[in-house]
Amino acid sequence: MRTLLVYEDERTVNFLPLTWLRPVYDLRCGALTLREKAQRRIKHDALALFCRSYLSDVIRERTKAIVNDLSQISGEVVLVNGRSIISSQVAENISELQVGEALVNKNGELVAAVVEAKKLTWLSSDTPKVDAWKEMSLNERLTDAVVLDYLWQIPILLEESDVIADDIKLISAQANLTSLPNGVISYGDEIFVEEGARIYGGVVISAEDGPVFISSRSSITPPTFIQGPSFIGSGTHVDGAKIRPGTVLGPVCRIGGEVEATVFHGYSNKHHDGFIGHAYIGEWVNIGAMTTCSDLKNNYGTVRVWVNGEMVETGELKIGCFIGDHSKLGIGVMLTTGAVIGIACNIYGAEVTPKFVPSFSWGNSEEGFVVHELDKAIATAAKMMSRRKVELTKAEEELLRKVFELTSSERQK
């Protein structure tokens, strides 16, 4: 029995608000989430997931994995740091590891290791220290694999690395593909269309700078222009949009306007004009018409981002916005460069947003923000989900209530 075990550590806080309602390894980085990359590329017989305890009920509900239970794990374990990007090359390197060996990046962070289950007692902590794995005294091999430290690294990697192309290579090899319909204007060869996708005449797709994958049940209407590398998820509708390089649209999104180097995690809407770039948008987010984010400062300076209670210098010129799950933005909202919007926020008005809006906030910059009442936030979440024929489960409702408590200090500052 060989178990694949993916865990998160203390640096999960660097990825808030997108990790309030999911483990860090369930963030999408390319066509696949970090966990999916590991699952699909590393041979294993069983899957185990370790996460913060308050997430465990929802993770058990969504997966068939062993969750936070060392007693169910025995024998050989492939241990994967949930912040690691398991590319095809890294997966090959992992396959060469012997028991007692680890892949470590240039910063000394664990990427993956092969160990005996009895060595994993340090995982009993909710969020172990970054270097807690070192107590296993493993033989280390150096790798150039990426271990994410901050959320803003994801859109940068989408645009500047081959993470999307690497995922598309894996997915397209296993997909039922069809040809482009008549009337679609295409440039380049690496355009992959899954059976069941509908692309209307007049759509323009360019794979000159990277591949494009269009999933089943998706719909693309003119005058949409898609530039690769880009990924369009299952059931997503792209309506007259400009999809720039580095864009990943998860399942069941509604997208219009212009999107560049951005992840829409899934089940979110930006159906109208407006620009979102170098950003990460969570699930069940609605972005109103003409709402736009800035991803470049007027003075071409580097961007600072709010991370776990303080402003952090990114050292990057192009950083957009980060919007937590279940947040709603009305028409014409202006998102400042590097804006962080918490979960379950309701923002309206044409004013420029603050750099940070705490979770469960209601209001705008001019009038100020009040607390978004918890029961009303949950009711809105359930309504939006029902429109996509998805039920808000009891475990998910309890998770929202728990995170409301955990984020109370944000709203008191």
Disulfide bonds with the S-S distance in Angstrom:
none
